[in-house]
Amino acid sequence: MTPAPPVPPGSSEAPLAPDPAGCSTAPAAVPSGPDFRHLVRLSDDTGLFEHARHAVARRQHGYCTDDVARGLVVASREPSPSPQVHRLAERYLAFLTHAQDDSGAFRNRLSYDRRWSDEPGLGDWWGRALWGLGTAAVRDPARWIREEAMMAFTLGATRRSPHPRAMVFAGLGAAEVLRAHPDSAPAAALLSDAALAVGQPPDDPDWPWPQPELTYANAALAEVLISAGHLGGDGRTLAAGLRMLAWLGEVQTTGGRFSVVPVTGWRRGGPRDRYDQQPIEPAALADAFAVAEAVTGDPVWRAGVWRAVAWFRGVNDGGAVMWDAATGGGHDGLTPYGPNLNQGAESTIAFISTMQHAERLRAAGHSPEAGLPRQGGRPRHGDPVPGEGARRAGRPPLGRAETP
């Protein structure tokens, strides 16, 4: 993630947070579907502004490939986008293809005067760019967007990053491509290498995680193993990803609500802060739980998606609603004093992404009240993995209508 630049206490640029008494303690209603109003507000004909003060874009901080790529993911996921959302996808795709060089690497930071401030690289932004391009290449309703995105994805998929998180995000894009094009050799190779970058978790019930620390977008690591195992017909990798996700849901649930690892992270054996929690965490959990349900066919995973939706409604450690009904924006973080009222791109996209899952479940006739299993919406670590025994061999196809 790309945090906002530090600001001195009391500065007019400091994160906006309400008085603790202003925090809601009851679940708030959320839109019946994703709300793109604030994403439109943060976008112009060049790209997507990274930061906002309340709901006003901070143009001085410019654009970044990281967030434009996230924006392309959610815009392309819409099966019947409005004209405004379709235009967002067009602009975001143009930005990413402009950021990409001939080797498949990407620049990340563009100032408001349209000057790049960095050289092409293979950091998180490269991985997220491939995630966005892979999603657009198979999900966007416009054929020309799919074709252009596939060209850019295929070029970028020739590269490999030394950073595991970057490989994970790229692997998410490769999984999207493989679900629609199971014979895509570049996507298959990239997803396989992404799974190798994650590694196999240790056989340790207290910490069945392949890294010594939980940092950001943690559920994406489990999701990549689930997708790689499923699409590659590798039952061991699939089971490892499902068990990682089950444990991650368990350790981030308190009293039936998600209490996600904050921006400071959590190292094994070390103290764990409660705040500041970032919206990217419940959004990543929603993505991974949705994929787990699609892959296993077991509705036990569905409760994790609803718990992520509930986090935005105020079913969280602060009892704070994490979106602004007046603007459609997502709040930047959950602090000890309530929500940070700034509404940047990352948090707004996290809210939209989670609401897309909610809309899909509602359209399928599922409600939050249906079948919430034990705390965390998942089996306890060590329980049989849902759907593992009934999993079909090989690589069953997941069509566009079936993918989350």
N, C-alpha and C positions, 0 to 999 in steps of 0.2 A: 504494500500500500504506500501511498505517497502522502505523508502527513502535511498539514498546513505549516508554513514557516513559523518558528517560535515568535512570540510577542511578549513584551513586558507586561507584568501585572498592572491592571488598571488602564492599559492602553485602549484607545478607541477601536483597535483591531483585535482585542482579546475575544476569545470565544464567547458567544452570548449564551448565558444560562439563566434560568428563572430562579426565583426564590424557592426553597424547598417546599414551601406550603403550596406552591402553584402546581406541583406535580399531581397528575391524576393517579388515583389508586385503584380505579376500576377499569376493566377492559373497555377500550373505545372502539367504536365502529370503524371499519376500514372500507375502502372502496370495493365494490364487487369485482373489480378487475384492476389492472395496472393503470396508473395515472401518469401520463407523460407531460403534464402541463409544465412542471418545473424543468424537466429536461429540455423542452422546447425553449424555455426562458434562458437556459444556460448556453444555448447553441446559437451560432451565427452561420454565415455562409462559408466560414473557414473550418470550424470544428466545434469543440465542446470545452467551455471554460472549466478549469479544474476546481477552483474555490469560489465560495460565495460568503458574503457577510449578510447573515440572515438569508434573504432570498435574492439579494442583488449580486450579480456576478462581479468578481474581483478581476477586472481585465488586466490589471498590472501583473498578475501571476500567469497569464497566458493559458496555453493549451498543453496537453500531454497525450502522447500515444496511448499510455496506460488507460486513461479514462475514455478516450475516443473508442478504443477497442471494446471496453465494457459496454459503451453505448451501442455499438454495432451488435453485440450479443443480444441485448434486450429488444432492440428495434427489429432484428431479423427473426426473433422468436414469435413475433406477432403473426398469426396466420392470415388475418385480414386487417392489415394496418390502415389507419386513417391516412389521408394525403399528407398530413403533417409528419406522422411517424415514417412514412415512406421517404419523405424528403430528408429526414434525419439519417436514415440508412444510406442514402445517396451521398450526403456530405461526409459522413464518417468513413465510408469506403474510399472516397476521394482523398481524404486526409491520410489514411493508412497507406494507400498506394503512393502518395507523395512522400511519406516518411520512409518508405522502403528503398534501399539501394539495390544495385545490380547483383549483389551477393546474397540478398535475402535478409540482411540485417535491417534494423530500424533505428531512426533517430527518435528521441522521446520528447524533447521540449521545444516548443515553438512559442515565441513571444507574440504579443498582440500585434506588433508591426511585421509579423510573418517572417521572422528571422530565426533559424535554428540556432540553439545555443549549445548543441552537443554533436558528437559524431555518431554515425551508425554503430549500434551495439547489439548485444544479445542478453540484456538484462530482463527483468520481469516484463518490461514493455514489449519485448520481442515475443515472449510467450503469450501475453494477452492479445497481441495483434494477431497471432495465429489462431487463438481461441475465437476472436471476433470474425476473422476471415473464414475459418472452418465452419462456423455457425451460419454465416451469411451464404456460404457456398452451397449449403443444402437446405436451408430453411426459408430464406427470403423468397417471397412470392414472385418477385421480378426476375425473370430469366437472365436478363443482362447483368444484374447484380450478382446472381449466382455464378455466372461464367467468369466475370472479372475477379470476384473474390477467390474463386478456385485457382485462377492463374497466380494471384499473389500468394495464396496459401502454399501452392506447390513449390514456388521459389523459396519461400521462407522455410519450408519443411526440409530443405537440404542442409540447413545449419543445425548446430547443436550448441547449447549453452552450458557453461560449467556450473551454473547456478541451479540447484534442484527445483526451487520454486518456479523459475522460468520454464524449465522442462515440464513441470506439472501443468502450467497454464497452456503451454503448447500442446500437451497431450490431450487436454480437454477439447481443443479444436480438432485434433486428429481423430478422436473418438466420434465427433459429430460427422466428419467426412466418412468414416468407415461404416457407420450405421446406414448411410445412404449408398455408399460405393464400397462394398466389402472387398473388392479386388484392387483398391488403391494401394499400391506398394509404398509410395512416400508416406501416406498416413499410417499404414501399418508399422513401418519401421520407426516412425516418430513416436507412436504410442508405446511401442515396445521399449524404446530407449527411455521414454518418460517413466515407465514402470521401473526400469532398472535404476533410474535416478532416485526414485523413492526408496527402493529396497524392500526387503522382506522384514516384517516386524519381528522382534524377538519373542520367544515363547515364554513370556513373563506376564502373569496376570495383573501385576501391579503397574506395569508400564509397557503394554503391547504396542509400542509406537517405534518406528524406525529411526527416530531422532531423539536426542536427549531433552528437547525443548519444544513446547507448543508455541508458535509465534502468530502468524496471520494466515487467514484463509486455510486453516488446518484441514477442514473436511475435504478440500480439493485433492489432498494426497490420497485419502481413502478412495475418493471417486475415481481417480486415475487407475488405481489397482483394480477396482470393481470393473471398470470399462475394459481395461486391458485383458483381464482374465476372461470376461464374458465374450468379447469380440475375438479373442485369440484362442478360445477353447481351452484355457488353462485354469482348471478347477482350483489348483493350489493358490494361484494369485487372486482369483475371485474370492475365495474363502478368506484370504488374508485381508483384503480390502473391506469385506463385510464385517469382519471381527474388529478391525481398526475403527470403523464407523460406529459399531455398537458401543465400543469402549468410549469413544469420543463423545457420543451422546450421553453416556452415563456420567462421565466426570464433569460434564457441563450442564447438568440438571440439578436443580435444588428445589424441593417443594413442588415438583411438577412443572417448573418453568425453566427455560434456558437461562443459565448464568454463565455466559461465554467468557473465555479467556480474554483478558483485556489487552490493550495495545502494548503493555510492558511484557507480555508473554508469561510463560510459566515453565520453569526448569524443574526437571525431576528432583525431588528432595528439597526444593527450595520453597520459599513463601509464594503465595499466589495472591496478587492484588484483586480486588473486586472491580475497580474502575480504573481507567476509562474503557468501557466496552464499545466496540466498533460495529456498525451495522453489517460490515462485510462478513462477520462471523456467522450470525444466523442465516444470512443469505447463502453462504457457502454450505452450511448444514442443509438448508432446504434443497439446494441443487443435488447434494450427495444422497440424501434420503430419497428424493424423487427417482434418481437413477437406480438406487438399490431396489426400490419397489418395481420399477420397470423391468429390471433384469431378473429378479427372483419371482415376480408375480405374487409376492406375499404382502398383503396390506398392512402388516405390522409396522413396516417402515413409514407408512403414510402419516402416522402420528407425529413423527419428527418434523415433517413439513408444516403441519398445523401448529406445532410448538414454535417454529420460527415465525410464522404469521402472528402468533400471539405475542411474541417478543415486541413486535412493532406496535401492537395494540396497547401495550402497557403491562403485559404479563411478564415482567422482568424485575430485576433486583431493586430498581428504583420506583416501580409502579408508574413509570413515565411513558406517555405516548410518544413514539419516536418518529412521527411524521406530522406535517402541518397541513390541516385540511384546507386552509385558505389558499395555499400555494401548490400543494401536491409534492412538496419537497420532503426529503428524508433528513432527519437531524443527524449531525455529524458524529455524535457520540453520546453515551450515557455516562454522566459524571456523578459524583456524590451528591451534587446539588440539583440533579435533574438532567434533562437533555441539553446538550450544546445546540443552541438554536440556529447555528449556521447550517446552511443547506448546500453542501458541495456536491460535486458530480458523483463521487464514489458512494456516498451514503444514499443519494437519491436513486442511483441505479440499483443499489442493494435492495431498496424498498420496492422498486418496480419489479425486479427479478422475483422477489418473494411473492408479490401479489400475482404475478403470472402463474406461479404454481397453484396459488389459491383458486384462481379463476379456472384453471384446468380441472382441478379436483371438483369444484362446484358444478362445472359443466358435465362431469361424469356422474353426478348425483351423490358425491361424498360430502359429508359435513364434518366439522371439527369434533363433534360429539361422538362420532361413530368409532368405537373401538380404540380408545386410548389405553394402550397397555401400560405396564409398570412405568414408574417414573422415568422420563427420558424418551419414551416413545420407541423403545427398542429392547431387545433382550439384554440381560445382564451378560457381562463378559464371561465366557466359559459355557454359556448356554449354547445349544445347537443353533447354528446360523439359520434364520428363517429362509425357507426355500432352497437350502443347500442340497438336501436330499432329493428334492424333486426337480432340480435344475436339469434342463435338457442338455444333452451333450452337443458339442460343436458350437456354432455361432448362429443362434436363431436371429432372424432379421428383426430390426426395430425400425419400422417405417416412421416417416415424419410425424404422423398423427399419434404415434405411440411414445415418442420421446418427450421428456419433460421440457 
